[in-house]
Amino acid sequence: MEVLNSFMSWIFKNRLGQIENFKNHPIQVQDTIFFELIKAGKETEFGKEYNFNSIRNYDDFARQVPILDYEGIKPYIDKTMKGNQGVLWNSDIEWFAKSSGTTSSRSKYIPVTTECLEECHYKGGKDLVSLYIANYPNSRLFAGKSLTIGGTLEKNPLNPQGTAKAGDISAVIMQNLPIWAQFVRTPSLETALMSEWEAKIDKMARETMNEDVTCIAGVPTWTIVLIQKIMEIKKANNILEVWPNLEVFFHGAVAFGPYRSLFKELIPSSRMRYVETYNASEGFFGIQDQANSEELLLLLDYGIFYEFIPMEEWEKENPKVVPLAGVEVDKNYAMVITTNGGLWRYKIGDTVKFTSTTPYRFKITGRTKHFINAFGEEVIVENAERAIQFAAEHTGATISNFTAAPVYFENSESKGAHEWLIEFHKGPSDCNKFNSLLDKHLREINSDYDAKRYKDLALTAPVIHHAPHGLFDLWLGEKGKLGGQHKVPRLSNNREYLDEILKLMESVNSVKN
């Protein structure tokens, strides 16, 4: 493996010159990508509808092509999933990345073209390793195996007899990896893509615990579950007793901050490194490229053309939209992407703030709406409102107000959860039934939440408190936000609001008692 480590390290270093090129010439590189995308889209149904043949510059593009959310682009995606080609892209689309739901759908399906796989997702993986080796030239990354936790694949739900398949982007990527990449990873592809998560975690643990794992790539939630399972089987105090050469965790999908202390407990080594990536179903957008900074480098030659909506414009009917050249440092933007995956001026739903424009580096600041995504569950407000309404209707309850936030892992033995604080106008006939129905319906309408709740592997049942009448108004009043357009945040990805209101509830209850 030492020879392989030296050879692979040399190969990946060759990409660094191309990375330097887009860092030094970002706008020129983006202009090139823009015209390549327009050329590719001219003969598609979408391109003909919006007259791509007449687009000569960015201003034409911005004037002729609307900004789209998932509901706006969904008819084109559905048509493609039903077997029609040339709708959104000029090559055949045989893969769809499945991610969590929208207003009208339990799940959304993002087209994944061959170009998107090769020039975006795979290039991102190569660049991740290239930048890591540049930062840590003594790395022995390829002296051992890389452990990756894949999602699952399924038949195309709109054309189950066809050849196209759908699944988590990690599963789509792993299914299409070249042979050399399969050689350096673990567990087997068959195990990595298993759909039954309890059996999958157990089999992954038994397949990988005797390998020399030097690298882990994945979502923190499932990585913790797997590590805990291996430690349980091996009766180990920490994972370094099993994998002494483990040196890096490439992570993404959820904010890593709340997990950092737990990972240090599971991997007690000052030499362990943590590198963030921004790889979504829609594309690979950013890599933590500096050893001493958590900022992400925006990846500019990946077949993605970027635009940004200043957040103060977000709610406007015709918001101002700027290309990369127009962004400012320390300003919050919603990201809009046009990609070689057939997405055109698509609002991905993430918000970013640039920390630098030479080169373009940024931090992910959240979502365009309130949400909980502490464990990769991607619960949005609409999900929560539907679930709580369902539970209320079936228990005779009426809701005055509510908020919810995550319960993070406290130690290596604990599990995550969601904590709800609900103020009822009329309480449920059966509190336990209400709690159960809320959880059950949320699982039915959000596939990512359902996966994390499966047999309590990553998320346990929600913790639900009943708030005394008037508590939320009291909290808003204390913050000077009672009345007008001020609202209690339905969901939050941190515990700031919930802890404040719970503390206030304790004070109210102590006075009553």
N, C-alpha and C positions, 0 to 999 in steps of 0.2 A: 504493500500500500504506500510505502514511502516514495517509490518511483512515480506512482500515480499521483500522489500529492504534489510532487515537484512539477510534473507535466501539466496537470490541470491548473495549477497556480499560474504557470507561464502563459497558458492559453487565455485565461481570464484577464490577465494584465494587458493584453493587446487591445481590449475594448476601451481602456482608459483614454486613449487619444480621441476617440469619437465622443466620449462624454465631455472632454475638455472643449471640443468644438461647439457643442450646443450650449455649454456654459458661457463661452466667450462670444457666441453669435446667436443668441436666443431668438431674436425677432426674424432674422434671415431664415433660420431653421423652421420656425413656425410658418413663415410665408410659403416655404417649399412644401410643407405638409399640407397647408391649406389648398394649394393648387392641385396637388396630387389627389386629395379627397374629392374636390369638385370634378376633376377629370374622371375619377372612378364612378362618381354618382350620376353622370350626365344621362346615361341610357337606362337608369333604373326608373321604376314607376314614380318613386318619390322625386327623383331629379327632373323628370318630365313634368310632373305636376307643378313644380316650383321653378321651371324654366332655367335649369342650371346652364344651358347653352348660352344664356345671355349674361351670365355672371363673369365679370371681368376683374373684379376686385372685392375686397372685404365689404365695402359699403353696399355694393350690389347684393351680396350674400345676406347682410344684416337687414336689408330692406325687403328682400323677396322671401326669405325663409323664416317662418315663425319660431319663437321659442316654444319648446314642447316639454311637458311633463310626461310621466308614463302613460296616463290616460290618453294623451294626445297622440303618442306614437304607437299605442297598443294595437289599433286596427291594422297597421302595417305589419307588426310583429305577428299578430294572429294569422294574417294572410300567409306569411312566410311559413309559420308553423304548420299550416294546413297543406303545405307542399308546393306553394308557388315560389319560384325563384326570380331574382331580378327586381324584387320589390324595394328593398332598402340598399342592396349592395350588388356589385356586378359579378360576384362569384357565388357559387352555391353555398348555402348555409345549412350545415348538418348538426350543429350543436347549439344549445340554448342554456345559458346559465340561469339557474333558478335562485331567486332571492326573495326576501320577505315582502309581505303583501302591501297592497295599495287600497284606495278607497273602495274599489269594487271587486278586488281580487284577493284571494288568500295568499297567492304568490305571484310574483312577476317574473317574466322570462325575458332575458336579455340575449339577443343573437350574438354568437361567437363565431366569427369567420376564421378561415385559415390564416388570413393576414393578421387578424387580431391576436391569434395564438402565437404566431411566429415573431411578429414585429412589435408586439406589446408585452404580453404576459411572459413569454419565454425570454425575451430580451431583458425584461425586468429582473428575472431570476439570475441571468448571467451578470447583469450590472450589479446586482446586490452582492454577488460573490466577488466581482472585480473590485468594487469599492471597499469591501471588507478586507480583502487581501492587501490592498494598497494601504489601508490603515494599520493592519496588523501583519507585516511581511513574514513574521515567524509562525504564522498560523499553521496548524496541522489538520486543517479542516478535512482534507481528502485522505487523511491517513485512516479515517474511520468512516462510519456511515452517517448519512443524514436521515433523521426521523421526520416523516411528514404525516400528518393526520388528514386524510382526505374526507370529502363528504360522500354523497351517494349519487348514483345515476338512476334514471327512470326512463320509461318510454315517453315519447312526445305525447302529452295529453290531448292535443288537438288532432293528432294523426298517428294513433298507436300502431298502425300497420306499416307506417313508413320507416325509413332508415334513420331519420333524425332522432337524437336523444337529448334529454335535458338532465340537469343536475347541478349541484353546487359547483361554483367555478373551480374550486380545488380539485374536484373529481374530474371535471372536463380536462383540466390541465394534466392531471396525473395519467388519465387514460391515453393521452396523446403524446406523452413524453418520449423522447428518443431512447434507444436501447442503452446508450452509455449512462444516461441519467437514471434509468431504472437500476443499473448496476451499483450505483453509489448510494442508493436510498434503501430504507427499511420502513415498515414491514413489506411483505409481498403486496403486489397490486390487488390481488383478490381480497386480502384482509383489509387493506386500506379503504376499499370501496364497499365494504359490507354495509348493509342498510340497518341491521338490528344493532343498536348502539351498545347495549349491555354486553352482548356476545362479542361485538367488535372490540370494545375496550379490553376485555379479558384476553382475546386472541392477540391483539396488538401487544399487550403487555408481555405475554409469553413468547411471542416471536422476537421482540426487540430487547428483552432484558439480558440476553446473552450475547448481544452484538456490542461492538465497540462504537458507541454512538458519540460523535463529536459535535453534532449540530442538531437542533430541533427547529422546525419551522411550522408555525400554526397559530391558532387562536389561543390566548391564555387560558380560557375556560376549560376546553377539552384537554389541553396540555397538563393542567393541574390534575384533572381526573385521572389521566393516564399515569402520570408520575406517582400519584397516591396508590394506584392499583399495583404498580410494579413494586413499590416499597412494601406494600402489604404482603405480596407474594414472596418477596425476597427477605422479608423481615429486616429491612434496612432502615437506618435512622435518617438517611438522606439519600438522594439519588446519586451522589458522587461515589457512594459505596458500590453502586451498580455500574455506573458509567464514569470512571475516574478521569477520562480524557475529554469530557463534555466541556466545550469552550464558548458556545454562542447559542442564543435563542433569537431567531428571526420571527418577530411577532407583528400582528396587525389585526384589523377588524374592530377592535375595541380599545379604549384608552388603557394604557398599561399602568398608569400611576397607582391605582388602588391594589394592583397585584404585586407590586414590586417587593414589598416586605415579605409576602408569602413565598415568592420565588427565592428570596435570599435565605429563607428558612429551609426550603426544599433543596436548594443548591448553595450550600454555605461556602462560597469561594469568592475571594476578591478578584480572581482572574476571570470569572464568568462575565460574558459580555451580552448585552441586550441591544438589538438593532431593530428599529421600527420600519415597517413598510406600509405603503398605502396601495394595496392591490384589491380592487373591488371587482364585482361581476362585470362592470362596464369597462374596466381597463386598469393598467398599472400606472399609477400617477406619481408616486414619490418614494424616495429612499432616504433614510438617515445616513448621509454620506460622510459625516465628520465624527471622529472618535470622541470629541469633547463637546458635542452639541446635539440636542434632540430635534433640531430643525430638520425638515425634509427637503431634499433637492427635487424640484419639479422636473420631470422627465419629458424632454421636448422633442425627441426624434422617434416617437413611438407610434406614429400614425394617429395622433390625437391633436386636434386644434382646440385651444382653450379660449373661452370667453368668461367674463365675470360680471355678476350683477351686484353692485354695492347694496348692502343689506338695508340701507335707508330707502332704497328704491323697490325693495322686494314686493311690497304689497300693492304697488301701483299697477294700473291696468297696462301701461306701456312703459315698463321700467327702462332706465338707462342701462345699456350693456356695453362693456369695454373689452377689447382684445387684450392680450398679455401686455402689449406696449403701454396700455392705459392704466395699469394697476398702480396703487400706491402702497407704501409700507405702512403697517399697523392699522390697516383698514379692513373691516370684515366684509367678505364677499361670498356670494353663493356661486358655485362653480357650474358652468355650462360647457358641455363637451360635444364635439363633432368627431366621430371616430371611424377607423377602418373596420369597425364591427357593425357599421350600418346605422349608427345613431347620429341624428342631425339636430344640432342646437338643443341638446337634451339636458334638462335640469336634473342633475344627479341627486340633489337634495342635501349635499354636504356644504359646509361653510369653511372657508379658510382665511387665514390672515398672513400676508407676506411679511417676512422678517428681513428680507433682502431682495434687491432686484439685480445685483451683480455678484454672483448669479442669483437666479430666482429660487429662493428658499422660502418655506412656509411652515405653518403649523395648522393642523386641523382644529377648528374651533367648535365644531358641532354639526347639528342638522338644522335645516331651515324651519323645522317645527319642533315642539317639545317631544321628547322621546325617552325611552330607557333602552340603552344598548350596552349595559355593563358587562354582559356575558355573551354577546353576539346574538341576542334575541330580537333586536330591532322592533320593539313594541312602540308604536306610534299612538298619538292621542286618540285617533279614530278607533284603533283596536280596543283601547281601554274603555272608551265610552260605549262601544257596542257590547263589550263583555259585562260591564256593570249594569247596563240597561237590561240585558238579558236576565241577569241574576235578580234584579229588582222586580221585573215583571213576573217572574215565576215564584216569588216569595211575598208578593203583595207590598213591596217596599217602594218608597219614593226617595230620591236622592236630592239633598240640598247642595252638597259640594264634595269634592274629593281631591286628593293628591296622592301620588305614589312615587317611590324612589327605590333604588337597589339596596339590598343588605349584602355587603361585601364579605368575602372570606376573611375570617379573623385569624385562623391558623390552619395548619396542614390537615386537620381533621374536620374542618367545618365545610359547609356548603353555602352557596349563594341563595338568595331569595328576593322577592319583591315585597315591600312593606307598604301597605295602603292605610290611609287615614280617611274615613268616610263619615260625613255628617248626613244623617238621615232626617228627612222631614217626617217620614213614617218608617219605623223600623221594620225589618223583615220578620215574617212569621216564624222563621227558623234560621237562626244565625249561621249554624253549621252548613245548612243547605245553601244559603246565600254564598258563603265563602267557596263552597265546592263548585257551585254553578259558575261563579265568576272565573275561577281557574279553568274549569272545563271548557267554557265557551271561548276564552282567550286562546286556549290550545287549538280549538277548532278553526279559528280565524287567522291564526299566525303560526305558520309552519316552523319558523325558527324558535319561537317560544316553546312550541310543542316538543321539538327535538331536545331542548335543554331541560325540559321538565320530565322527559321520559325516564321513568323509574327513579326519579330524584337524582339522576347522575350528576347534573351540574346545578340545577335549581330545585329547591324543595318547594313545598306548597307556600303560597303567599301568606304573609302575616298581616292580618286585617284588624285595625282598631276602629271603634265607633267613637266619633267625636261628639262632645256635648253641643247642644244647640247654640249657634252663634259664634262658635270658635273661630271659623275662618274669617268672619267679618271683624272679629276682635283683632285677629292677626293683621288683616289688611289695614285696620284703623291704626294700629301701633306703627305701621310702616308709612302712614300717611297716604294710603292708596285705596281707601274705601270709597266706593262710588265711581261714577264715570265709566271709563273703558278699562279700568283695572280689574284683573281677574287673578284668581288663584291658579298657579301653574299646575295643570293636570298631571304632567309627568316631568321628572327631572332625572338627569343621568348622574347627579350627585345628591348628597343628603342635606344640602344647605337648607332648603325650604322645609323639608319634612322634619328635620331635627329642631328647627326653630318652633314649628307649630306644636310638635310633641312636648317640647319644654314648656310652652305656654299652656298646653292642656294639663300638664302636671300642676302648674301654679293654680289654674282654675279649679281643679279637683281638690287641691289641698285647702283652698279657701272654703269650698263647699263642705268639706269634712271638718 
